[in-house]
Amino acid sequence: MGDTPGAAGTAVVVEDDEHIAELVELYLRREGFRVLRAADGERGLELVRREGPRVVVVDVGLPGRRDGFELCREIRSASDVPVLFLTARDDEVDRVLGLELGADDYLTKPFSPRELVARVRAVLRRTDAPRAPARLVVGEVEIDPGRHEVRRGGQPVELTAREYDLLEYLARNAGLVLTRQQLLDGAWGRDWYGDPRTVDVHVAQLRRKLGRALPLSTVRGVGYRMA
């Protein structure tokens, strides 16, 4: 990404901790983003609606009636802009809830600013990349890369961007046993780093949303295989 301010697009940062907000802004500006900050959900939603940002960074524990989860829910009702959560709660329930609401990724505080930048790059690379037009079918699940759509038994199924990328990668490698690291490299990108167990969280979400229509099996001690 370029060094010219705003060359990478607009980023909205919704964080009430001024120190963290300033740090996030500093590193995103270095990546060429025009950064707009908000200290609460109301102002954050206003900025997202008005500015149409390229990426949104949201603290889960926001003050006021709109916490990060509620803000993400409202953003998702009208936009597919990538959303990255910052959370002080290292709890799988919170992480799963955030993914269900449509967040594309999350970071647990304290975090490295360089890791934040790497996550933003990875999210944008996935959302910006052109999709191959050929459709993929696994079991009763149909994947349309051209439209970025998934159907189960002919009915559309809503997936987050991360869930979609993981499903498509599994489908493109059907029949192969893939380790968690291979799935991270293929669906998250090689410059992503974090807890490999995030794969398990996303697999659980795919199974919940697609049910028995998804022919995905766990290979104990190794990873996963799409039939």
Secondary structure, DSSP 8 states (H G I E B T S, - for coil): --SSTTTTEEEEEE-S-HHHHHHHHHHHHHTTEEEEEESSHHHHHHHHHHH--SEEEEESS-SSS--HHHHHHHHHTT----EEEEES---HHHHHHHHHTT-SEEEESS--HHHHHHHHHHHHHHHHS------EEETTEEEETTTTEEEETTEE----HHHHHHHHHHHHTTTSEEEHHHHIIIII-TT--S-TTHHHHHHHHHHHHHGGGS-EEEETTTEEEE-
